[in-house]
Amino acid sequence: MYKQRTFSELKIGMKESMTKKITKELIGKFAEITDDYNPVHVDEEYAKDTMFGKNIAHGMLSAGLISAVLGTKLPGPGNLYMSQELKFRAPVFIDDVITAWAEIIELNEEKHRVKLATWCENQDGKIVIEGTGMVYFDK
């Protein structure tokens, strides 16, 4: 399920991803965990009158997939998330299939910090989130 690496194994340009289908049930669970019951996410009647015309997933639900990539694949277990910049580019709808990506763009060996380009794209290849993250990796 996860990839264990050491800092010395990390290289600029390394890239990993994971894919997940965003279901109505996942959106409901995310709302329950976070107490974010914004009706644009959970109320079909309300969402019909929004600019999207239907429910959209919480942006942080998709962003959470980036965290999963960092924690399980690149750099993997043992890192501490220090920061994340996100730009939400497009909505995620029920039944969209989202792929979260992370690519190493900078390594600071002295401080054991890894900077990564991060993004999520839907099943059509459209970028829905993009940004950069920084982790501390002491393995």
C-alpha positions as a Markdown table, in Angstrom:
| # | Residue | x | y | z |
|---|---|---|---|---|
| 1 | Met | 0.0 | 0.0 | 0.0 |
| 2 | Tyr | 2.8 | 2.4 | 0.7 |
| 3 | Lys | 6.4 | 2.9 | -0.5 |
| 4 | Gln | 9.1 | 3.3 | 2.0 |
| 5 | Arg | 12.0 | 5.4 | 0.8 |
| 6 | Thr | 15.1 | 7.2 | 2.3 |
| 7 | Phe | 15.9 | 10.8 | 1.6 |
| 8 | Ser | 18.9 | 9.8 | -0.4 |
| 9 | Glu | 16.7 | 7.8 | -2.8 |
| 10 | Leu | 14.6 | 10.9 | -3.7 |
| 11 | Lys | 15.4 | 12.7 | -7.0 |
| 12 | Ile | 14.0 | 15.8 | -8.6 |
| 13 | Gly | 11.4 | 14.7 | -11.2 |
| 14 | Met | 10.2 | 11.7 | -9.3 |
| 15 | Lys | 6.4 | 11.5 | -9.6 |
| 16 | Glu | 3.6 | 9.4 | -8.1 |
| 17 | Ser | -0.2 | 9.4 | -8.2 |
| 18 | Met | -3.3 | 7.8 | -6.8 |
| 19 | Thr | -6.9 | 7.7 | -8.3 |
| 20 | Lys | -10.2 | 7.7 | -6.5 |
| 21 | Lys | -13.8 | 8.0 | -7.7 |
| 22 | Ile | -15.7 | 10.7 | -5.8 |
| 23 | Thr | -19.1 | 9.4 | -4.8 |
| 24 | Lys | -22.1 | 10.9 | -3.1 |
| 25 | Glu | -21.2 | 8.7 | -0.1 |
| 26 | Leu | -17.7 | 10.0 | 0.1 |
| 27 | Ile | -18.9 | 13.6 | 0.0 |
| 28 | Gly | -21.4 | 12.8 | 2.8 |
| 29 | Lys | -18.6 | 11.2 | 4.9 |
| 30 | Phe | -16.4 | 14.2 | 4.4 |
| 31 | Ala | -19.2 | 16.5 | 5.5 |
| 32 | Glu | -19.8 | 14.4 | 8.6 |
| 33 | Ile | -16.1 | 14.4 | 9.5 |
| 34 | Thr | -15.6 | 18.2 | 8.9 |
| 35 | Asp | -19.1 | 19.4 | 9.8 |
| 36 | Asp | -19.0 | 21.3 | 6.4 |
| 37 | Tyr | -22.6 | 20.9 | 5.4 |
| 38 | Asn | -22.6 | 23.7 | 2.8 |
| 39 | Pro | -25.7 | 22.9 | 0.7 |
| 40 | Val | -23.7 | 23.2 | -2.5 |
| 41 | His | -22.1 | 19.9 | -1.5 |
| 42 | Val | -25.0 | 18.0 | 0.2 |
| 43 | Asp | -28.4 | 19.4 | -1.0 |
| 44 | Glu | -29.4 | 18.5 | -4.5 |
| 45 | Glu | -32.3 | 21.0 | -4.6 |
| 46 | Tyr | -30.1 | 23.9 | -3.4 |
| 47 | Ala | -27.3 | 22.9 | -5.9 |
| 48 | Lys | -29.6 | 23.1 | -8.9 |
| 49 | Asp | -29.8 | 26.9 | -8.5 |
| 50 | Thr | -26.0 | 27.4 | -8.3 |
| 51 | Met | -23.6 | 28.2 | -11.1 |
| 52 | Phe | -22.8 | 24.4 | -11.3 |
| 53 | Gly | -26.4 | 23.2 | -11.5 |
| 54 | Lys | -25.6 | 20.2 | -9.3 |
| 55 | Asn | -23.7 | 19.2 | -6.2 |
| 56 | Ile | -19.9 | 19.6 | -6.2 |
| 57 | Ala | -17.4 | 17.9 | -3.9 |
| 58 | His | -15.7 | 19.8 | -1.2 |
| 59 | Gly | -12.4 | 21.1 | -2.6 |
| 60 | Met | -10.5 | 19.8 | 0.4 |
| 61 | Leu | -11.8 | 16.3 | -0.3 |
| 62 | Ser | -9.9 | 16.2 | -3.5 |
| 63 | Ala | -7.0 | 18.0 | -1.9 |
| 64 | Gly | -6.9 | 15.3 | 0.7 |
| 65 | Leu | -5.9 | 12.9 | -2.0 |
| 66 | Ile | -2.7 | 14.9 | -2.4 |
| 67 | Ser | -2.0 | 14.2 | 1.3 |
| 68 | Ala | -2.5 | 10.5 | 0.6 |
| 69 | Val | 0.1 | 10.5 | -2.2 |
| 70 | Leu | 2.6 | 12.3 | 0.0 |
| 71 | Gly | 2.0 | 10.1 | 3.0 |
| 72 | Thr | 2.0 | 6.7 | 1.2 |
| 73 | Lys | 3.9 | 7.1 | -2.1 |
| 74 | Leu | 6.1 | 10.2 | -2.5 |
| 75 | Pro | 8.1 | 10.8 | -0.4 |
| 76 | Gly | 6.1 | 8.3 | 1.6 |
| 77 | Pro | 5.9 | 7.3 | 5.3 |
| 78 | Gly | 7.9 | 9.3 | 7.7 |
| 79 | Asn | 7.4 | 12.7 | 6.2 |
| 80 | Leu | 5.8 | 15.7 | 8.1 |
| 81 | Tyr | 3.6 | 18.0 | 6.0 |
| 82 | Met | 4.8 | 21.5 | 6.5 |
| 83 | Ser | 2.8 | 23.5 | 4.0 |
| 84 | Gln | 0.5 | 23.3 | 1.0 |
| 85 | Glu | -0.5 | 26.0 | -1.5 |
| 86 | Leu | -3.7 | 25.2 | -3.5 |
| 87 | Lys | -5.5 | 26.8 | -6.3 |
| 88 | Phe | -9.0 | 25.3 | -7.1 |
| 89 | Arg | -9.3 | 25.5 | -10.9 |
| 90 | Ala | -12.5 | 23.6 | -11.6 |
| 91 | Pro | -15.3 | 21.8 | -9.7 |
| 92 | Val | -15.4 | 18.1 | -8.9 |
| 93 | Phe | -18.7 | 16.5 | -9.4 |
| 94 | Ile | -20.3 | 13.3 | -8.0 |
| 95 | Asp | -18.8 | 10.3 | -9.9 |
| 96 | Asp | -15.8 | 12.2 | -11.2 |
| 97 | Val | -12.6 | 10.1 | -11.1 |
| 98 | Ile | -9.8 | 12.2 | -9.6 |
| 99 | Thr | -6.1 | 11.5 | -9.9 |
| 100 | Ala | -3.9 | 13.3 | -7.4 |
| 101 | Trp | -0.2 | 13.8 | -8.4 |
| 102 | Ala | 3.0 | 14.9 | -6.6 |
| 103 | Glu | 6.3 | 15.5 | -8.3 |
| 104 | Ile | 9.5 | 16.4 | -6.6 |
| 105 | Ile | 10.7 | 19.9 | -7.8 |
| 106 | Glu | 13.3 | 20.7 | -5.1 |
| 107 | Leu | 15.4 | 18.9 | -2.5 |
| 108 | Asn | 17.1 | 20.5 | 0.5 |
| 109 | Glu | 19.4 | 17.9 | 1.8 |
| 110 | Glu | 20.7 | 20.0 | 4.7 |
| 111 | Lys | 17.2 | 20.6 | 6.1 |
| 112 | His | 15.7 | 17.3 | 4.8 |
| 113 | Arg | 12.9 | 19.3 | 3.0 |
| 114 | Val | 11.2 | 18.2 | -0.1 |
| 115 | Lys | 9.2 | 20.6 | -2.3 |
| 116 | Leu | 6.6 | 19.1 | -4.6 |
| 117 | Ala | 4.4 | 20.3 | -7.4 |
| 118 | Thr | 0.9 | 18.9 | -6.6 |
| 119 | Trp | -2.2 | 18.7 | -8.7 |
| 120 | Cys | -5.4 | 16.8 | -9.2 |
| 121 | Glu | -7.0 | 16.1 | -12.5 |
| 122 | Asn | -10.4 | 14.6 | -13.5 |
| 123 | Gln | -11.1 | 11.7 | -15.8 |
| 124 | Asp | -10.9 | 14.0 | -18.8 |
| 125 | Gly | -7.4 | 15.2 | -17.8 |
| 126 | Lys | -8.7 | 18.6 | -16.7 |
| 127 | Ile | -6.7 | 20.1 | -13.8 |
| 128 | Val | -9.1 | 20.7 | -10.9 |
| 129 | Ile | -6.5 | 21.7 | -8.2 |
| 130 | Glu | -2.9 | 22.7 | -8.5 |
| 131 | Gly | -0.2 | 24.0 | -6.1 |
| 132 | Thr | 3.0 | 23.2 | -4.3 |
| 133 | Gly | 3.6 | 21.4 | -1.0 |
| 134 | Met | 6.6 | 21.2 | 1.3 |
| 135 | Val | 7.4 | 18.2 | 3.6 |
| 136 | Tyr | 10.1 | 17.4 | 6.1 |
| 137 | Phe | 11.5 | 14.0 | 5.5 |
| 138 | Asp | 13.9 | 12.6 | 8.0 |
| 139 | Lys | 14.3 | 9.0 | 6.9 |
